[in-house]
Amino acid sequence: MNEDELRARLRGEMASLTPPPPLSTAATLGVARRANVRHRAVWASVGTAAVVLAVTGFAAVATPDGRVYQPGGPPVAPDASGDTAKPWPTGPDGRPQEDRTARAGTKYDEGAKLLRDVVAIVPTGYSTPDDPPNPPDGQLTLRTHQAQFEATVDGVDRWSYSTSVAVAQGEGTGRVIVEVHEAGTHELPTEPCALAQTFWGMEGECQVETVGTAQVGVVVRPGRDDRLDQWSAYRHPDGVVVYVAQGKKLDELRPELTKLPFSVPQLAALAIDERFHLK
């Protein structure tokens, strides 16, 4: 067989093969997105596991208040001593919650009301955009609220409530956050600035503001952790703790505000606002 005959036979073999179907752009992008999601999920899991293992040395689930629970078995909630002898609080359907977050009932309603109250305090000149029906992937939610079980203290379930509201002015978007802890949920400092510096574990330059007879701690400039720009903290005489925070930046996808919504005295006054005195 000479060289020309070999080429002819190879061309004949190639022509007899069934060609593969053309690539679908949508399908290819879908595969890439799914791979990217799996990649992010794996790294998120690895990060969480690393934190848990660093603290506990075994595979477990860490709750926002630092307590650690091993997975497996029915979900249980701690009492003040850290014991996990009782189920999560009972929901409106008469069954224990699946986890710390209330998804219906009076506690959920309290969290939803807190969101409405925060929207109501945003000053004139700022808007509070709501989430679109189908927000883009990776975009931070514009409005959130949560009621979370914290602990059982002296036979009474204690809760915390939080809400975050996006505030916009011109091209910029920032946020306002309010977080409320019922009395006895945590052992928090009583000194105003020490209390303020416990918020999200952040520290910064703090000053005490006097509002009527109340002393309110206000962090006016954050330290190395700059997720937020300013926040206030107040402990009511009955032990309820309120944090009110504001930030010029909502996320990396939007321009930030040129000016914070509240002045320092206004931020301090909001911490003692009775609308946020949940108990």
C-alpha positions as CSV (number, residue, x, y, z in Angstrom):
1,M,0.0,0.0,0.0
2,N,1.5,3.3,-1.1
3,E,1.2,6.7,0.7
4,D,-1.7,7.9,-1.5
5,E,-3.7,4.7,-0.8
6,L,-3.2,5.0,3.0
7,R,-4.5,8.6,2.9
8,A,-7.6,7.6,0.9
9,R,-8.4,4.7,3.3
10,L,-8.0,7.0,6.4
11,R,-10.4,9.6,4.8
12,G,-12.9,6.8,4.1
13,E,-12.8,5.6,7.8
14,M,-13.3,9.2,9.0
15,A,-16.2,9.7,6.7
16,S,-17.9,6.6,8.0
17,L,-17.9,7.7,11.6
18,T,-21.0,9.4,13.1
19,P,-20.0,13.0,14.1
20,P,-20.7,14.0,17.7
21,P,-23.7,16.4,18.3
22,P,-22.9,20.1,18.3
23,L,-22.2,21.7,21.7
24,S,-25.0,23.5,23.3
25,T,-24.0,26.9,24.7
26,A,-26.7,26.8,27.4
27,A,-25.8,23.2,28.4
28,T,-22.1,24.1,28.6
29,L,-22.8,27.1,30.7
30,G,-25.1,25.1,32.9
31,V,-22.4,22.5,33.5
32,A,-19.9,25.2,34.3
33,R,-22.3,26.9,36.7
34,R,-23.0,23.7,38.5
35,A,-19.3,22.9,38.8
36,N,-18.7,26.4,40.2
37,V,-21.5,26.0,42.7
38,R,-20.1,22.6,43.8
39,H,-16.6,24.2,44.0
40,R,-17.9,27.0,46.3
41,A,-19.9,24.6,48.4
42,V,-16.9,22.4,49.0
43,W,-14.7,25.3,50.0
44,A,-17.5,26.6,52.3
45,S,-17.7,23.2,53.9
46,V,-14.0,23.0,54.3
47,G,-13.8,26.4,55.9
48,T,-16.6,25.6,58.3
49,A,-15.1,22.2,59.1
50,A,-11.7,23.8,59.7
51,V,-13.2,26.2,62.2
52,V,-15.1,23.5,64.0
53,L,-12.2,21.1,64.1
54,A,-9.9,23.8,65.4
55,V,-12.3,24.4,68.3
56,T,-13.5,20.9,69.0
57,G,-11.3,18.4,67.3
58,F,-14.2,16.4,65.9
59,A,-16.8,16.8,63.2
60,A,-19.7,18.9,64.6
61,V,-22.0,21.8,63.9
62,A,-21.1,25.2,65.5
63,T,-24.0,27.5,66.3
64,P,-23.8,31.3,66.0
65,D,-23.2,31.7,69.8
66,G,-20.2,29.4,69.7
67,R,-21.8,26.2,71.1
68,V,-21.0,23.0,69.3
69,Y,-23.3,20.1,68.6
70,Q,-22.5,16.8,67.1
71,P,-24.7,15.8,64.1
72,G,-27.0,12.9,64.1
73,G,-30.1,12.0,66.1
74,P,-33.1,14.3,66.7
75,P,-32.3,18.0,67.0
76,V,-32.0,19.2,70.6
77,A,-31.4,22.6,72.2
78,P,-29.2,23.6,75.0
79,D,-30.2,24.9,78.4
80,A,-28.2,27.6,80.2
81,S,-25.6,25.0,81.3
82,G,-25.0,23.8,77.7
83,D,-26.9,20.5,78.1
84,T,-28.8,19.2,75.1
85,A,-31.6,17.4,76.9
86,K,-34.6,19.1,75.4
87,P,-35.9,19.4,71.8
88,W,-35.9,22.7,70.0
89,P,-38.8,25.1,70.9
90,T,-42.2,24.0,69.8
91,G,-43.5,25.6,66.6
92,P,-47.1,26.6,65.9
93,D,-47.8,23.2,64.5
94,G,-47.1,21.6,67.9
95,R,-43.8,20.0,66.7
96,P,-40.2,21.0,67.6
97,Q,-38.5,23.4,65.3
98,E,-35.9,21.9,62.8
99,D,-33.2,24.3,64.1
100,R,-32.7,27.6,65.9
101,T,-34.7,29.7,63.4
102,A,-38.4,30.2,63.8
103,R,-40.2,30.0,60.5
104,A,-43.7,30.6,61.8
105,G,-45.5,31.6,64.9
106,T,-45.2,34.5,67.4
107,K,-41.4,34.7,67.4
108,Y,-41.3,34.7,63.6
109,D,-43.9,37.5,63.7
110,E,-41.7,39.5,66.1
111,G,-38.8,39.3,63.6
112,A,-41.0,40.4,60.8
113,K,-42.3,43.3,62.8
114,L,-38.7,44.3,63.6
115,L,-38.1,44.5,59.8
116,R,-41.1,46.8,59.3
117,D,-40.0,49.0,62.2
118,V,-36.5,49.4,60.8
119,V,-37.9,50.3,57.3
120,A,-40.0,52.9,59.1
121,I,-37.0,54.7,60.7
122,V,-35.0,55.2,57.6
123,P,-34.7,59.0,57.2
124,T,-36.2,61.0,54.3
125,G,-34.0,61.1,51.3
126,Y,-33.2,57.4,51.5
127,S,-35.2,54.6,49.9
128,T,-35.4,51.0,51.1
129,P,-35.5,48.9,47.9
130,D,-37.1,45.4,48.1
131,D,-35.8,42.2,46.6
132,P,-36.7,41.5,43.0
133,P,-38.7,38.3,42.3
134,N,-35.6,36.5,40.9
135,P,-32.5,38.1,42.3
136,P,-29.2,37.5,40.4
137,D,-26.9,34.7,41.8
138,G,-24.5,36.0,44.4
139,Q,-26.5,39.2,45.1
140,L,-27.0,40.0,48.8
141,T,-30.6,39.9,50.0
142,L,-31.9,43.5,50.4
143,R,-34.2,42.8,53.3
144,T,-33.9,40.0,55.9
145,H,-35.3,39.2,59.3
146,Q,-34.8,36.3,61.7
147,A,-36.0,35.1,65.1
148,Q,-33.4,32.7,66.6
149,F,-33.7,30.6,69.7
150,E,-30.6,31.2,71.9
151,A,-30.9,29.2,75.2
152,T,-33.2,28.1,78.0
153,V,-32.6,30.2,81.1
154,D,-34.4,29.2,84.4
155,G,-36.9,27.2,82.4
156,V,-37.7,30.1,80.0
157,D,-36.7,30.1,76.3
158,R,-34.7,33.1,75.3
159,W,-34.5,34.5,71.8
160,S,-32.7,37.0,69.7
161,Y,-34.0,39.0,66.7
162,S,-32.2,40.6,63.8
163,T,-33.0,42.4,60.6
164,S,-31.0,44.0,57.8
165,V,-32.4,46.6,55.4
166,A,-30.7,48.0,52.3
167,V,-30.8,51.8,52.1
168,A,-30.2,53.6,48.9
169,Q,-29.6,57.2,47.9
170,G,-28.6,58.2,44.3
171,E,-26.4,55.5,42.9
172,G,-25.2,54.3,46.3
173,T,-26.6,51.5,48.5
174,G,-25.7,50.8,52.2
175,R,-27.6,49.0,55.0
176,V,-29.1,49.4,58.4
177,I,-29.1,46.5,60.9
178,V,-30.9,46.1,64.2
179,E,-30.2,43.1,66.5
180,V,-32.1,42.5,69.8
181,H,-31.2,40.0,72.5
182,E,-33.7,39.1,75.2
183,A,-32.5,39.3,78.8
184,G,-30.3,36.4,79.8
185,T,-29.4,35.1,76.3
186,H,-25.7,35.9,76.7
187,E,-23.4,37.2,79.4
188,L,-22.8,40.6,77.9
189,P,-20.8,43.5,79.4
190,T,-22.7,46.3,81.2
191,E,-20.3,49.2,80.4
192,P,-21.7,50.9,77.3
193,C,-18.5,50.8,75.1
194,A,-17.6,47.3,76.2
195,L,-21.1,46.2,75.2
196,A,-20.9,48.0,71.8
197,Q,-17.6,46.3,71.0
198,T,-19.1,42.8,71.4
199,F,-21.3,43.3,68.3
200,W,-20.3,40.7,65.7
201,G,-16.9,40.5,67.5
202,M,-15.9,43.8,66.0
203,E,-14.0,46.5,67.8
204,G,-13.3,50.2,67.1
205,E,-13.2,53.7,68.4
206,C,-16.1,54.1,70.9
207,Q,-17.7,56.9,72.7
208,V,-20.5,57.1,75.2
209,E,-23.5,59.1,74.2
210,T,-26.1,60.4,76.7
211,V,-29.7,60.1,75.6
212,G,-32.0,61.4,78.3
213,T,-30.9,59.4,81.4
214,A,-29.5,56.5,79.3
215,Q,-25.8,55.9,78.5
216,V,-25.3,54.4,75.0
217,G,-22.1,53.1,73.6
218,V,-21.4,54.1,70.0
219,V,-18.5,52.8,67.9
220,V,-17.9,55.7,65.6
221,R,-15.1,54.2,63.6
222,P,-14.4,50.5,63.1
223,G,-11.1,48.8,63.7
224,R,-9.6,46.4,61.3
225,D,-13.0,44.7,60.7
226,D,-14.8,47.2,58.5
227,R,-18.0,45.3,57.6
228,L,-19.9,48.2,59.1
229,D,-19.1,51.8,59.7
230,Q,-20.9,52.7,63.0
231,W,-23.1,51.0,65.6
232,S,-24.7,51.7,68.9
233,A,-25.5,49.4,71.9
234,Y,-27.8,49.8,74.8
235,R,-28.8,47.5,77.7
236,H,-32.3,48.2,79.0
237,P,-32.8,48.0,82.8
238,D,-34.6,44.7,82.3
239,G,-31.6,43.2,80.5
240,V,-32.7,43.4,76.9
241,V,-29.8,44.4,74.7
242,V,-30.2,46.4,71.4
243,Y,-27.6,47.0,68.7
244,V,-28.2,49.4,65.8
245,A,-25.7,49.5,63.0
246,Q,-25.2,51.3,59.7
247,G,-22.8,50.8,56.8
248,K,-22.1,52.7,53.6
249,K,-21.6,49.5,51.7
250,L,-24.1,46.7,51.1
251,D,-21.9,44.4,48.9
252,E,-19.2,44.4,46.3
253,L,-21.7,44.6,43.4
254,R,-23.1,48.1,44.2
255,P,-21.6,51.5,44.7
256,E,-21.6,52.6,48.3
257,L,-23.4,55.5,49.9
258,T,-21.6,58.9,50.1
259,K,-23.1,59.6,53.5
260,L,-24.4,57.4,56.4
261,P,-28.1,57.7,57.0
262,F,-27.8,58.6,60.7
263,S,-25.7,60.9,62.8
264,V,-24.0,59.6,65.9
265,P,-26.6,61.1,68.3
266,Q,-29.4,59.7,66.1
267,L,-27.8,56.2,66.1
268,A,-27.6,56.4,69.9
269,A,-31.2,57.4,70.2
270,L,-32.3,54.5,68.1
271,A,-30.7,52.0,70.5
272,I,-33.2,53.1,73.2
273,D,-36.2,53.3,70.9
274,E,-39.0,51.3,72.4
275,R,-39.9,49.8,69.0
276,F,-36.8,47.7,69.3
277,H,-37.3,46.8,73.0
278,L,-38.4,43.3,72.3
279,K,-39.2,41.1,75.4
